[in-house]
């Protein structure tokens, strides 16, 4: 039985529509939240192994904003891109085409791996008035104190892709491994909220098209970080970072903020890599304040 969402009441008040659009030779499924006549439209890109549902708690606290939330190619209800390796270049190209098709000029938001995809796309010419990064990947995953664990994860995804199809896919969807990942990332001491977080990961963390897409996306997520793209981004950027993030330490996030020409950093205490689940109200508050700031002329 699904675990009740602590954000269900707020979400129930949001109008939601499902759509599809042809992008890069395949359909992209996306959901539109909020009022059609909103003065602000945001395209929200989820993280690795997730899909659009993961960002709903944040959207629940932004009822006045029109948000377009696609499933990344190969995840959720969006099939893989035909004839392409699902590397960072493929995802960035897809996002540029998607934004052009459904909401040119929208504010761009990315969480975790989505922060890399959105930063790469904006640095490569995706036009947007603002960029919002939640739990941005601001340091190389293969280096530093977490490097050994990341390399073990690389072996895990490689093994899942190398084994016979049924065995490899079962390994990658193993509920015990998914639960270990979830327990590692969750920082809240609220038991009900922890149950909700674990249920979300149980429900959506294995909703990928096939093991090759999953491995390619994982390699893309650990082979890149936002730092390389930050100096090329000249639009106002908001970084919403967690002080207990195990993926990118807060010191690295503070350094990342200095690499943009115009960036503001909001730090949230007592949370890790799951800001979108554990502290969505705080994230939404930072986003709302950021969107109200006038953009300087000439940007």
Secondary structure, 3 states (H helix, E strand, C coil): CCCCCCCHHHHHCCCEEEEEEEECCEEEEEEEECCCCCCCEEEEECCCCCCHHHHHHHHHCCCCCEEEEECCCCECCCCCCCCCCCCHHHHHHHHHHHHHHHCCECEEEEECHHHHHHHHHHHCCCCECEEEEECCCCCCCCCCCCHHHHHHHHHHHHHHHHCCHHHHHHHHCCHHHHHHHHHHHCCCCCHHHHHHHHHHHHHHCCCECCHHHHHHHHHHHHHCCCHHHHCCCCCEEEEEEECCCCCCCHHHHHHHHCCCCCEEEEEECCCCCCHHHHCHHHHHHHHHHHHHCCCCCCC
